[in-house]
């Protein structure tokens, strides 16, 4: 719509310029046209439509066709971009949905793992410190070993820690101190 208006204004300005150049548009006729000067005539002045000379008229018509083609291209491009935006919005909604689904599955798994670790910690707390240290040393994740030790009574946890081999104790200590 904006381009149509701009095109129309440009067209009218070119026509007015050509009319003025040919002497068919004077200040007085322009003022009458826009209604700024009262006319005393009872009949409207005859409208003279000049025939634009070959090269100027042809150039004007060619320019108008070019502008129409540009306007059509811009309209098609705007429509294509709008379609792509709608597709991207749909994809984004699908990604958000999948992300929520994955987060729900992770939360479920985390809850299940926490329950397992809690039961494991209860079993470890009931064991002999040496056997408990050996089992904790076999855990793949140092974070799990730390969680088990944290969920046990502090005195029992200290006894188990003392019974651990040097490598396991070092791993746990580094994780607690350095967060590695």
C-alpha positions in Angstrom: 0.0 0.0 0.0 2.8 2.4 0.9 4.5 1.7 -2.5 1.3 2.3 -4.3 0.9 5.7 -2.7 4.5 6.6 -3.3 4.2 5.5 -7.0 1.0 7.6 -7.4 2.6 10.7 -5.9 5.7 10.3 -8.1 3.5 9.8 -11.1 1.4 12.9 -10.4 4.6 15.0 -9.8 6.0 13.8 -13.1 2.8 14.6 -14.9 2.5 18.0 -13.2 6.1 18.8 -14.2 5.6 17.8 -17.8 2.4 19.8 -18.0 4.2 22.8 -16.5 7.1 22.4 -19.0 4.6 22.3 -21.9 2.9 25.4 -20.6 -0.3 23.6 -19.9 0.0 24.0 -16.1 0.2 27.5 -14.8 0.2 28.7 -11.2 -3.3 29.9 -11.7 -4.6 26.6 -13.0 -2.7 24.7 -10.3 -4.3 26.9 -7.6 -7.7 26.3 -9.1 -7.0 22.6 -9.2 -6.2 22.4 -5.5 -9.1 24.8 -4.6 -7.1 27.6 -3.1 -8.5 30.3 -5.3 -12.2 30.9 -5.8 -13.2 30.8 -9.4 -15.6 33.3 -10.8 -16.5 31.2 -13.7 -19.8 29.3 -13.6 -18.6 26.6 -16.0 -15.5 24.6 -15.2 -12.5 25.3 -17.4 -12.0 22.6 -20.1 -9.5 20.0 -19.2 -6.7 19.8 -21.7 -4.9 16.4 -21.7 -1.7 16.7 -23.6 -0.3 13.9 -25.5 3.1 13.3 -24.2 5.8 13.3 -26.8 7.3 10.1 -27.9 10.4 9.7 -25.8 9.1 11.3 -22.6 5.8 9.4 -22.7 7.6 6.2 -23.5 10.1 6.7 -20.6 7.2 7.5 -18.3 5.3 4.4 -19.3 8.5 2.3 -19.0 9.2 3.7 -15.6 5.6 3.0 -14.5 5.9 -0.6 -15.7 9.2 -0.9 -13.8 7.7 0.4 -10.6 4.7 -1.9 -11.0 7.0 -4.9 -11.4 9.0 -3.8 -8.4 5.8 -3.5 -6.4 4.7 -6.9 -7.4 8.1 -8.4 -6.6 8.1 -6.7 -3.2 4.6 -8.0 -2.5 5.6 -11.6 -3.4 8.8 -11.3 -1.3 6.7 -10.0 1.7 4.3 -12.9 1.3 7.2 -15.4 1.1 8.8 -13.9 4.2 5.5 -14.1 6.1 5.1 -17.8 5.1 8.6 -18.5 6.3 8.0 -16.6 9.6 4.9 -18.8 10.2 6.9 -21.9 9.5 9.7 -20.8 11.9 7.1 -20.0 14.6 5.7 -23.5 14.1 9.1 -25.1 14.3 9.9 -23.0 17.4 6.7 -24.2 19.1 7.6 -27.8 18.2 11.1 -27.4 19.7 9.7 -25.9 22.9 7.3 -28.8 23.1 10.1 -31.3 22.7 12.2 -29.5 25.2 9.5 -29.6 27.8 9.0 -33.3 27.1 12.7 -34.0 27.4 12.9 -31.9 30.6 10.0 -33.9 32.0 11.8 -37.2 31.2 15.0 -35.9 32.8 13.1 -34.9 35.9 11.6 -38.3 36.1 14.9 -40.0 35.7 16.5 -37.7 38.3 13.8 -38.5 40.7 14.2 -42.2 40.1 18.0 -41.9 40.5 17.6 -39.9 43.7 15.3 -42.7 45.1 17.9 -45.3 44.1 20.7 -43.4 45.7 18.7 -42.9 48.9 18.1 -46.6 49.1 21.7 -47.3 48.3 22.8 -44.8 51.0 20.6 -46.6 53.6 22.2 -49.9 52.7 25.7 -48.4 52.9 24.9 -46.9 56.3 23.9 -50.4 57.6 27.1 -52.0 56.3 30.5 -52.4 57.8 32.7 -49.3 56.9 35.2 -51.3 54.9 32.6 -53.0 52.7 30.8 -49.7 52.3 34.0 -47.9 51.3 34.7 -50.6 48.7 31.2 -50.3 47.2 31.3 -46.5 47.1 34.7 -46.8 45.3 33.1 -48.8 42.6 30.6 -46.0 41.7 31.3 -44.5 38.3 30.3 -41.0 39.2 32.1 -39.2 41.9 29.0 -37.0 42.4 27.0 -40.1 43.3 29.6 -41.1 45.9 29.4 -37.7 47.4 25.6 -37.7 47.5 25.7 -41.1 49.2 28.2 -39.9 51.8 26.2 -36.7 52.4 23.0 -38.6 53.0 24.6 -40.8 55.7 25.2 -39.8 59.3 28.3 -37.7 59.6 30.1 -40.2 61.9 29.4 -43.2 59.7 30.4 -41.2 56.6 33.7 -40.3 58.2 34.4 -43.9 59.1 33.7 -45.0 55.5 35.8 -42.2 54.1 38.7 -43.4 56.3 38.4 -46.9 54.9 38.5 -45.8 51.3 41.5 -46.4 49.1 43.7 -43.4 48.3 42.5 -43.0 44.7 38.8 -42.9 45.6 39.4 -40.6 48.5 41.5 -38.3 46.3 38.7 -38.2 43.6 36.0 -37.4 46.2 38.2 -34.7 47.9 39.0 -33.1 44.6 35.4 -33.0 43.6 34.3 -31.5 46.9 37.1 -28.9 47.0 37.5 -28.1 43.4 34.1 -28.9 42.0 35.7 -30.9 39.1 
